[in-house]
Amino acid sequence: MKKRPQLARKADSNEDTPIRLAVCYNKVGVLRELLQHDISLGYEVNNQGFTLLTSAATRGHVGVARELLNHCPDAPYRHVHHQELTCLHSAVQNGHTKFIEFILQTPQLQRLVNMQDSSGRTALHYAVERCNPRTVAALLSCKGIDTTIFDIHGESAASLLSGITSHEKNLDW
């Protein structure tokens, strides 16, 4: 790092940088080393618009997310090309309950619980739709959650739940 610091920003043939690879492969020590070298690396957004937090959320990597926020407490949490999608939406869509719990226990990320996507859907809407009781329970345990938020079709998460239960969908226990 000291002899060739520019390598920290050098992308490979897939356009992945060392810090992106550290996040994707859950390499907390490598991430720490890179951020200690250059904290600005923590604000990277790739060509697809994924921030490091959304990449960690997609994979359920709590350790790298925690390390990233230790160094960059204001790291971006929204997908750049799809501003409405947060790392919480990504964690819910991929069924990463531990990551969801991490977000809800992290003061600077707790406000994500009620953020809506372009369809007006919150993370709770997605959790109910996916019939994942653990995810739903994790979200409902958050004191600040608003269960009455309607999407652009006028549906709340509760109304989605009643529609799902009437169609005999299996729960993912």
PyMOL commands that place a pseudoatom at each C-alpha (Angstrom):
pseudoatom trace, name=CA, resn=MET, resi=1, chain=A, elem=C, hetatm=0, pos=[0.000, 0.000, 0.000]
pseudoatom trace, name=CA, resn=LYS, resi=2, chain=A, elem=C, hetatm=0, pos=[2.815, 2.397, 0.806]
pseudoatom trace, name=CA, resn=LYS, resi=3, chain=A, elem=C, hetatm=0, pos=[4.863, 1.702, -2.313]
pseudoatom trace, name=CA, resn=ARG, resi=4, chain=A, elem=C, hetatm=0, pos=[1.997, 1.589, -4.815]
pseudoatom trace, name=CA, resn=PRO, resi=5, chain=A, elem=C, hetatm=0, pos=[-1.089, 3.233, -3.291]
pseudoatom trace, name=CA, resn=GLN, resi=6, chain=A, elem=C, hetatm=0, pos=[-2.759, 3.629, -6.694]
pseudoatom trace, name=CA, resn=LEU, resi=7, chain=A, elem=C, hetatm=0, pos=[-3.363, -0.137, -6.734]
pseudoatom trace, name=CA, resn=ALA, resi=8, chain=A, elem=C, hetatm=0, pos=[-6.069, 0.366, -4.093]
pseudoatom trace, name=CA, resn=ARG, resi=9, chain=A, elem=C, hetatm=0, pos=[-8.211, 1.967, -6.812]
pseudoatom trace, name=CA, resn=LYS, resi=10, chain=A, elem=C, hetatm=0, pos=[-7.210, -0.328, -9.667]
pseudoatom trace, name=CA, resn=ALA, resi=11, chain=A, elem=C, hetatm=0, pos=[-10.118, -2.391, -11.013]
pseudoatom trace, name=CA, resn=ASP, resi=12, chain=A, elem=C, hetatm=0, pos=[-9.735, -5.898, -12.372]
pseudoatom trace, name=CA, resn=SER, resi=13, chain=A, elem=C, hetatm=0, pos=[-11.119, -7.190, -15.690]
pseudoatom trace, name=CA, resn=ASN, resi=14, chain=A, elem=C, hetatm=0, pos=[-14.603, -7.391, -14.118]
pseudoatom trace, name=CA, resn=GLU, resi=15, chain=A, elem=C, hetatm=0, pos=[-14.289, -3.760, -13.000]
pseudoatom trace, name=CA, resn=ASP, resi=16, chain=A, elem=C, hetatm=0, pos=[-14.064, -4.785, -9.334]
pseudoatom trace, name=CA, resn=THR, resi=17, chain=A, elem=C, hetatm=0, pos=[-11.685, -2.858, -7.095]
pseudoatom trace, name=CA, resn=PRO, resi=18, chain=A, elem=C, hetatm=0, pos=[-9.838, -4.346, -4.111]
pseudoatom trace, name=CA, resn=ILE, resi=19, chain=A, elem=C, hetatm=0, pos=[-12.283, -2.796, -1.658]
pseudoatom trace, name=CA, resn=ARG, resi=20, chain=A, elem=C, hetatm=0, pos=[-15.288, -4.124, -3.577]
pseudoatom trace, name=CA, resn=LEU, resi=21, chain=A, elem=C, hetatm=0, pos=[-13.739, -7.600, -3.572]
pseudoatom trace, name=CA, resn=ALA, resi=22, chain=A, elem=C, hetatm=0, pos=[-13.055, -7.334, 0.169]
pseudoatom trace, name=CA, resn=VAL, resi=23, chain=A, elem=C, hetatm=0, pos=[-16.746, -6.553, 0.732]
pseudoatom trace, name=CA, resn=CYS, resi=24, chain=A, elem=C, hetatm=0, pos=[-18.002, -9.247, -1.646]
pseudoatom trace, name=CA, resn=TYR, resi=25, chain=A, elem=C, hetatm=0, pos=[-15.769, -11.945, -0.168]
pseudoatom trace, name=CA, resn=ASN, resi=26, chain=A, elem=C, hetatm=0, pos=[-16.344, -10.838, 3.447]
pseudoatom trace, name=CA, resn=LYS, resi=27, chain=A, elem=C, hetatm=0, pos=[-12.671, -10.003, 4.094]
pseudoatom trace, name=CA, resn=VAL, resi=28, chain=A, elem=C, hetatm=0, pos=[-12.937, -7.699, 7.108]
pseudoatom trace, name=CA, resn=GLY, resi=29, chain=A, elem=C, hetatm=0, pos=[-9.161, -7.488, 7.675]
pseudoatom trace, name=CA, resn=VAL, resi=30, chain=A, elem=C, hetatm=0, pos=[-8.483, -6.508, 4.069]
pseudoatom trace, name=CA, resn=LEU, resi=31, chain=A, elem=C, hetatm=0, pos=[-11.273, -3.922, 4.207]
pseudoatom trace, name=CA, resn=ARG, resi=32, chain=A, elem=C, hetatm=0, pos=[-9.828, -2.475, 7.427]
pseudoatom trace, name=CA, resn=GLU, resi=33, chain=A, elem=C, hetatm=0, pos=[-6.357, -2.220, 5.890]
pseudoatom trace, name=CA, resn=LEU, resi=34, chain=A, elem=C, hetatm=0, pos=[-7.672, -0.482, 2.774]
pseudoatom trace, name=CA, resn=LEU, resi=35, chain=A, elem=C, hetatm=0, pos=[-9.755, 1.997, 4.778]
pseudoatom trace, name=CA, resn=GLN, resi=36, chain=A, elem=C, hetatm=0, pos=[-6.854, 2.776, 7.107]
pseudoatom trace, name=CA, resn=HIS, resi=37, chain=A, elem=C, hetatm=0, pos=[-4.809, 3.538, 4.013]
pseudoatom trace, name=CA, resn=ASP, resi=38, chain=A, elem=C, hetatm=0, pos=[-7.479, 5.717, 2.336]
pseudoatom trace, name=CA, resn=ILE, resi=39, chain=A, elem=C, hetatm=0, pos=[-10.848, 6.335, 3.970]
pseudoatom trace, name=CA, resn=SER, resi=40, chain=A, elem=C, hetatm=0, pos=[-12.308, 7.725, 0.737]
pseudoatom trace, name=CA, resn=LEU, resi=41, chain=A, elem=C, hetatm=0, pos=[-12.341, 4.167, -0.641]
pseudoatom trace, name=CA, resn=GLY, resi=42, chain=A, elem=C, hetatm=0, pos=[-15.343, 3.510, 1.608]
pseudoatom trace, name=CA, resn=TYR, resi=43, chain=A, elem=C, hetatm=0, pos=[-17.526, 5.729, -0.564]
pseudoatom trace, name=CA, resn=GLU, resi=44, chain=A, elem=C, hetatm=0, pos=[-17.002, 3.762, -3.759]
pseudoatom trace, name=CA, resn=VAL, resi=45, chain=A, elem=C, hetatm=0, pos=[-19.923, 3.139, -6.095]
pseudoatom trace, name=CA, resn=ASN, resi=46, chain=A, elem=C, hetatm=0, pos=[-19.477, 0.653, -8.934]
pseudoatom trace, name=CA, resn=ASN, resi=47, chain=A, elem=C, hetatm=0, pos=[-20.675, 1.028, -12.530]
pseudoatom trace, name=CA, resn=GLN, resi=48, chain=A, elem=C, hetatm=0, pos=[-23.952, -0.719, -11.717]
pseudoatom trace, name=CA, resn=GLY, resi=49, chain=A, elem=C, hetatm=0, pos=[-24.634, 1.836, -8.970]
pseudoatom trace, name=CA, resn=PHE, resi=50, chain=A, elem=C, hetatm=0, pos=[-24.012, -0.454, -6.007]
pseudoatom trace, name=CA, resn=THR, resi=51, chain=A, elem=C, hetatm=0, pos=[-22.553, 1.179, -2.928]
pseudoatom trace, name=CA, resn=LEU, resi=52, chain=A, elem=C, hetatm=0, pos=[-20.397, -0.939, -0.651]
pseudoatom trace, name=CA, resn=LEU, resi=53, chain=A, elem=C, hetatm=0, pos=[-23.240, -1.201, 1.881]
pseudoatom trace, name=CA, resn=THR, resi=54, chain=A, elem=C, hetatm=0, pos=[-25.689, -2.458, -0.747]
pseudoatom trace, name=CA, resn=SER, resi=55, chain=A, elem=C, hetatm=0, pos=[-23.112, -5.019, -1.892]
pseudoatom trace, name=CA, resn=ALA, resi=56, chain=A, elem=C, hetatm=0, pos=[-22.646, -6.188, 1.710]
pseudoatom trace, name=CA, resn=ALA, resi=57, chain=A, elem=C, hetatm=0, pos=[-26.421, -6.320, 2.273]
pseudoatom trace, name=CA, resn=THR, resi=58, chain=A, elem=C, hetatm=0, pos=[-27.004, -8.365, -0.869]
pseudoatom trace, name=CA, resn=ARG, resi=59, chain=A, elem=C, hetatm=0, pos=[-24.610, -10.987, 0.485]
pseudoatom trace, name=CA, resn=GLY, resi=60, chain=A, elem=C, hetatm=0, pos=[-25.510, -10.674, 4.181]
pseudoatom trace, name=CA, resn=HIS, resi=61, chain=A, elem=C, hetatm=0, pos=[-21.991, -9.664, 5.237]
pseudoatom trace, name=CA, resn=VAL, resi=62, chain=A, elem=C, hetatm=0, pos=[-22.532, -7.963, 8.575]
pseudoatom trace, name=CA, resn=GLY, resi=63, chain=A, elem=C, hetatm=0, pos=[-18.848, -7.887, 9.557]
pseudoatom trace, name=CA, resn=VAL, resi=64, chain=A, elem=C, hetatm=0, pos=[-17.721, -5.871, 6.563]
pseudoatom trace, name=CA, resn=ALA, resi=65, chain=A, elem=C, hetatm=0, pos=[-20.705, -3.532, 6.903]
pseudoatom trace, name=CA, resn=ARG, resi=66, chain=A, elem=C, hetatm=0, pos=[-19.841, -2.907, 10.561]
pseudoatom trace, name=CA, resn=GLU, resi=67, chain=A, elem=C, hetatm=0, pos=[-16.192, -2.269, 9.685]
pseudoatom trace, name=CA, resn=LEU, resi=68, chain=A, elem=C, hetatm=0, pos=[-17.156, 0.061, 6.849]
pseudoatom trace, name=CA, resn=LEU, resi=69, chain=A, elem=C, hetatm=0, pos=[-19.418, 2.098, 9.138]
pseudoatom trace, name=CA, resn=ASN, resi=70, chain=A, elem=C, hetatm=0, pos=[-16.701, 2.244, 11.811]
pseudoatom trace, name=CA, resn=HIS, resi=71, chain=A, elem=C, hetatm=0, pos=[-14.491, 4.068, 9.320]
pseudoatom trace, name=CA, resn=CYS, resi=72, chain=A, elem=C, hetatm=0, pos=[-17.180, 5.792, 7.225]
pseudoatom trace, name=CA, resn=PRO, resi=73, chain=A, elem=C, hetatm=0, pos=[-20.249, 6.406, 9.419]
pseudoatom trace, name=CA, resn=ASP, resi=74, chain=A, elem=C, hetatm=0, pos=[-21.926, 8.303, 6.596]
pseudoatom trace, name=CA, resn=ALA, resi=75, chain=A, elem=C, hetatm=0, pos=[-21.265, 5.683, 3.910]
pseudoatom trace, name=CA, resn=PRO, resi=76, chain=A, elem=C, hetatm=0, pos=[-23.993, 5.747, 1.248]
pseudoatom trace, name=CA, resn=TYR, resi=77, chain=A, elem=C, hetatm=0, pos=[-26.807, 3.260, 1.836]
pseudoatom trace, name=CA, resn=ARG, resi=78, chain=A, elem=C, hetatm=0, pos=[-28.849, 3.823, -1.334]
pseudoatom trace, name=CA, resn=HIS, resi=79, chain=A, elem=C, hetatm=0, pos=[-28.317, 2.256, -4.732]
pseudoatom trace, name=CA, resn=VAL, resi=80, chain=A, elem=C, hetatm=0, pos=[-27.091, 5.077, -6.990]
pseudoatom trace, name=CA, resn=HIS, resi=81, chain=A, elem=C, hetatm=0, pos=[-29.005, 4.207, -10.180]
pseudoatom trace, name=CA, resn=HIS, resi=82, chain=A, elem=C, hetatm=0, pos=[-32.142, 3.239, -8.274]
pseudoatom trace, name=CA, resn=GLN, resi=83, chain=A, elem=C, hetatm=0, pos=[-32.155, 5.845, -5.503]
pseudoatom trace, name=CA, resn=GLU, resi=84, chain=A, elem=C, hetatm=0, pos=[-35.205, 4.347, -3.893]
pseudoatom trace, name=CA, resn=LEU, resi=85, chain=A, elem=C, hetatm=0, pos=[-33.493, 1.048, -3.030]
pseudoatom trace, name=CA, resn=THR, resi=86, chain=A, elem=C, hetatm=0, pos=[-31.642, 0.940, 0.272]
pseudoatom trace, name=CA, resn=CYS, resi=87, chain=A, elem=C, hetatm=0, pos=[-29.323, -1.654, 1.749]
pseudoatom trace, name=CA, resn=LEU, resi=88, chain=A, elem=C, hetatm=0, pos=[-32.277, -2.708, 3.934]
pseudoatom trace, name=CA, resn=HIS, resi=89, chain=A, elem=C, hetatm=0, pos=[-34.403, -3.429, 0.850]
pseudoatom trace, name=CA, resn=SER, resi=90, chain=A, elem=C, hetatm=0, pos=[-31.489, -5.493, -0.525]
pseudoatom trace, name=CA, resn=ALA, resi=91, chain=A, elem=C, hetatm=0, pos=[-31.066, -7.459, 2.712]
pseudoatom trace, name=CA, resn=VAL, resi=92, chain=A, elem=C, hetatm=0, pos=[-34.797, -8.227, 2.860]
pseudoatom trace, name=CA, resn=GLN, resi=93, chain=A, elem=C, hetatm=0, pos=[-34.979, -9.223, -0.806]
pseudoatom trace, name=CA, resn=ASN, resi=94, chain=A, elem=C, hetatm=0, pos=[-32.123, -11.661, -0.228]
pseudoatom trace, name=CA, resn=GLY, resi=95, chain=A, elem=C, hetatm=0, pos=[-33.420, -13.001, 3.099]
pseudoatom trace, name=CA, resn=HIS, resi=96, chain=A, elem=C, hetatm=0, pos=[-30.482, -11.915, 5.272]
pseudoatom trace, name=CA, resn=THR, resi=97, chain=A, elem=C, hetatm=0, pos=[-32.121, -11.619, 8.694]
pseudoatom trace, name=CA, resn=LYS, resi=98, chain=A, elem=C, hetatm=0, pos=[-28.835, -11.032, 10.555]
pseudoatom trace, name=CA, resn=PHE, resi=99, chain=A, elem=C, hetatm=0, pos=[-28.056, -8.098, 8.265]
pseudoatom trace, name=CA, resn=ILE, resi=100, chain=A, elem=C, hetatm=0, pos=[-31.558, -6.714, 8.797]
pseudoatom trace, name=CA, resn=GLU, resi=101, chain=A, elem=C, hetatm=0, pos=[-31.072, -6.937, 12.563]
pseudoatom trace, name=CA, resn=PHE, resi=102, chain=A, elem=C, hetatm=0, pos=[-27.702, -5.206, 12.199]
pseudoatom trace, name=CA, resn=ILE, resi=103, chain=A, elem=C, hetatm=0, pos=[-29.312, -2.322, 10.287]
pseudoatom trace, name=CA, resn=LEU, resi=104, chain=A, elem=C, hetatm=0, pos=[-32.082, -1.960, 12.844]
pseudoatom trace, name=CA, resn=GLN, resi=105, chain=A, elem=C, hetatm=0, pos=[-29.554, -1.895, 15.708]
pseudoatom trace, name=CA, resn=THR, resi=106, chain=A, elem=C, hetatm=0, pos=[-27.276, 0.650, 14.023]
pseudoatom trace, name=CA, resn=PRO, resi=107, chain=A, elem=C, hetatm=0, pos=[-28.332, 4.213, 14.909]
pseudoatom trace, name=CA, resn=GLN, resi=108, chain=A, elem=C, hetatm=0, pos=[-27.335, 5.813, 11.605]
pseudoatom trace, name=CA, resn=LEU, resi=109, chain=A, elem=C, hetatm=0, pos=[-29.287, 3.179, 9.625]
pseudoatom trace, name=CA, resn=GLN, resi=110, chain=A, elem=C, hetatm=0, pos=[-32.459, 2.760, 11.702]
pseudoatom trace, name=CA, resn=ARG, resi=111, chain=A, elem=C, hetatm=0, pos=[-34.312, 5.348, 9.635]
pseudoatom trace, name=CA, resn=LEU, resi=112, chain=A, elem=C, hetatm=0, pos=[-34.170, 2.989, 6.645]
pseudoatom trace, name=CA, resn=VAL, resi=113, chain=A, elem=C, hetatm=0, pos=[-36.985, 0.894, 8.124]
pseudoatom trace, name=CA, resn=ASN, resi=114, chain=A, elem=C, hetatm=0, pos=[-39.708, 3.194, 6.719]
pseudoatom trace, name=CA, resn=MET, resi=115, chain=A, elem=C, hetatm=0, pos=[-38.029, 4.282, 3.475]
pseudoatom trace, name=CA, resn=GLN, resi=116, chain=A, elem=C, hetatm=0, pos=[-40.023, 3.521, 0.362]
pseudoatom trace, name=CA, resn=ASP, resi=117, chain=A, elem=C, hetatm=0, pos=[-38.939, 2.413, -3.095]
pseudoatom trace, name=CA, resn=SER, resi=118, chain=A, elem=C, hetatm=0, pos=[-40.312, 3.876, -6.344]
pseudoatom trace, name=CA, resn=SER, resi=119, chain=A, elem=C, hetatm=0, pos=[-43.465, 1.763, -5.869]
pseudoatom trace, name=CA, resn=GLY, resi=120, chain=A, elem=C, hetatm=0, pos=[-43.932, 3.110, -2.352]
pseudoatom trace, name=CA, resn=ARG, resi=121, chain=A, elem=C, hetatm=0, pos=[-42.981, -0.221, -0.804]
pseudoatom trace, name=CA, resn=THR, resi=122, chain=A, elem=C, hetatm=0, pos=[-41.024, -0.494, 2.409]
pseudoatom trace, name=CA, resn=ALA, resi=123, chain=A, elem=C, hetatm=0, pos=[-38.807, -3.358, 3.503]
pseudoatom trace, name=CA, resn=LEU, resi=124, chain=A, elem=C, hetatm=0, pos=[-41.804, -4.729, 5.419]
pseudoatom trace, name=CA, resn=HIS, resi=125, chain=A, elem=C, hetatm=0, pos=[-43.827, -4.959, 2.189]
pseudoatom trace, name=CA, resn=TYR, resi=126, chain=A, elem=C, hetatm=0, pos=[-41.063, -7.117, 0.683]
pseudoatom trace, name=CA, resn=ALA, resi=127, chain=A, elem=C, hetatm=0, pos=[-40.680, -9.259, 3.800]
pseudoatom trace, name=CA, resn=VAL, resi=128, chain=A, elem=C, hetatm=0, pos=[-44.409, -10.013, 3.904]
pseudoatom trace, name=CA, resn=GLU, resi=129, chain=A, elem=C, hetatm=0, pos=[-44.485, -10.763, 0.179]
pseudoatom trace, name=CA, resn=ARG, resi=130, chain=A, elem=C, hetatm=0, pos=[-41.635, -13.262, 0.594]
pseudoatom trace, name=CA, resn=CYS, resi=131, chain=A, elem=C, hetatm=0, pos=[-43.454, -15.003, 3.478]
pseudoatom trace, name=CA, resn=ASN, resi=132, chain=A, elem=C, hetatm=0, pos=[-40.382, -14.956, 5.688]
pseudoatom trace, name=CA, resn=PRO, resi=133, chain=A, elem=C, hetatm=0, pos=[-41.554, -14.821, 9.328]
pseudoatom trace, name=CA, resn=ARG, resi=134, chain=A, elem=C, hetatm=0, pos=[-38.034, -14.197, 10.690]
pseudoatom trace, name=CA, resn=THR, resi=135, chain=A, elem=C, hetatm=0, pos=[-37.580, -11.173, 8.472]
pseudoatom trace, name=CA, resn=VAL, resi=136, chain=A, elem=C, hetatm=0, pos=[-41.054, -9.853, 9.259]
pseudoatom trace, name=CA, resn=ALA, resi=137, chain=A, elem=C, hetatm=0, pos=[-40.452, -10.350, 12.991]
pseudoatom trace, name=CA, resn=ALA, resi=138, chain=A, elem=C, hetatm=0, pos=[-37.087, -8.574, 12.820]
pseudoatom trace, name=CA, resn=LEU, resi=139, chain=A, elem=C, hetatm=0, pos=[-38.662, -5.575, 11.100]
pseudoatom trace, name=CA, resn=LEU, resi=140, chain=A, elem=C, hetatm=0, pos=[-41.671, -5.474, 13.417]
pseudoatom trace, name=CA, resn=SER, resi=141, chain=A, elem=C, hetatm=0, pos=[-39.339, -5.465, 16.427]
pseudoatom trace, name=CA, resn=CYS, resi=142, chain=A, elem=C, hetatm=0, pos=[-38.060, -2.023, 15.399]
pseudoatom trace, name=CA, resn=LYS, resi=143, chain=A, elem=C, hetatm=0, pos=[-39.728, 0.616, 17.571]
pseudoatom trace, name=CA, resn=GLY, resi=144, chain=A, elem=C, hetatm=0, pos=[-39.849, 3.184, 14.776]
pseudoatom trace, name=CA, resn=ILE, resi=145, chain=A, elem=C, hetatm=0, pos=[-41.524, 1.022, 12.140]
pseudoatom trace, name=CA, resn=ASP, resi=146, chain=A, elem=C, hetatm=0, pos=[-44.683, 2.390, 10.565]
pseudoatom trace, name=CA, resn=THR, resi=147, chain=A, elem=C, hetatm=0, pos=[-46.874, -0.542, 9.560]
pseudoatom trace, name=CA, resn=THR, resi=148, chain=A, elem=C, hetatm=0, pos=[-49.485, 1.741, 7.994]
pseudoatom trace, name=CA, resn=ILE, resi=149, chain=A, elem=C, hetatm=0, pos=[-47.405, 2.951, 5.033]
pseudoatom trace, name=CA, resn=PHE, resi=150, chain=A, elem=C, hetatm=0, pos=[-49.214, 2.442, 1.736]
pseudoatom trace, name=CA, resn=ASP, resi=151, chain=A, elem=C, hetatm=0, pos=[-47.554, 1.691, -1.581]
pseudoatom trace, name=CA, resn=ILE, resi=152, chain=A, elem=C, hetatm=0, pos=[-48.631, 3.431, -4.803]
pseudoatom trace, name=CA, resn=HIS, resi=153, chain=A, elem=C, hetatm=0, pos=[-51.449, 0.877, -5.177]
pseudoatom trace, name=CA, resn=GLY, resi=154, chain=A, elem=C, hetatm=0, pos=[-52.857, 1.730, -1.758]
pseudoatom trace, name=CA, resn=GLU, resi=155, chain=A, elem=C, hetatm=0, pos=[-51.679, -1.471, -0.096]
pseudoatom trace, name=CA, resn=SER, resi=156, chain=A, elem=C, hetatm=0, pos=[-50.072, -1.678, 3.309]
pseudoatom trace, name=CA, resn=ALA, resi=157, chain=A, elem=C, hetatm=0, pos=[-47.900, -4.607, 4.358]
pseudoatom trace, name=CA, resn=ALA, resi=158, chain=A, elem=C, hetatm=0, pos=[-50.853, -5.891, 6.400]
pseudoatom trace, name=CA, resn=SER, resi=159, chain=A, elem=C, hetatm=0, pos=[-53.135, -5.910, 3.369]
pseudoatom trace, name=CA, resn=LEU, resi=160, chain=A, elem=C, hetatm=0, pos=[-50.473, -7.818, 1.440]
pseudoatom trace, name=CA, resn=LEU, resi=161, chain=A, elem=C, hetatm=0, pos=[-50.380, -10.367, 4.242]
pseudoatom trace, name=CA, resn=SER, resi=162, chain=A, elem=C, hetatm=0, pos=[-54.119, -10.969, 4.103]
pseudoatom trace, name=CA, resn=GLY, resi=163, chain=A, elem=C, hetatm=0, pos=[-53.898, -11.488, 0.338]
pseudoatom trace, name=CA, resn=ILE, resi=164, chain=A, elem=C, hetatm=0, pos=[-51.044, -13.953, 0.689]
pseudoatom trace, name=CA, resn=THR, resi=165, chain=A, elem=C, hetatm=0, pos=[-52.712, -16.022, 3.396]
pseudoatom trace, name=CA, resn=SER, resi=166, chain=A, elem=C, hetatm=0, pos=[-55.839, -16.378, 1.282]
pseudoatom trace, name=CA, resn=HIS, resi=167, chain=A, elem=C, hetatm=0, pos=[-53.741, -17.930, -1.520]
pseudoatom trace, name=CA, resn=GLU, resi=168, chain=A, elem=C, hetatm=0, pos=[-52.193, -20.702, 0.629]
pseudoatom trace, name=CA, resn=LYS, resi=169, chain=A, elem=C, hetatm=0, pos=[-48.588, -19.646, 0.122]
pseudoatom trace, name=CA, resn=ASN, resi=170, chain=A, elem=C, hetatm=0, pos=[-46.011, -21.591, 2.140]
pseudoatom trace, name=CA, resn=LEU, resi=171, chain=A, elem=C, hetatm=0, pos=[-44.135, -19.796, 4.870]
pseudoatom trace, name=CA, resn=ASP, resi=172, chain=A, elem=C, hetatm=0, pos=[-40.334, -19.988, 4.846]
pseudoatom trace, name=CA, resn=TRP, resi=173, chain=A, elem=C, hetatm=0, pos=[-39.719, -21.151, 8.418]
for i in range(1, 173): cmd.bond("trace and resi %d" % i, "trace and resi %d" % (i + 1))
show_as sticks, trace
zoom trace
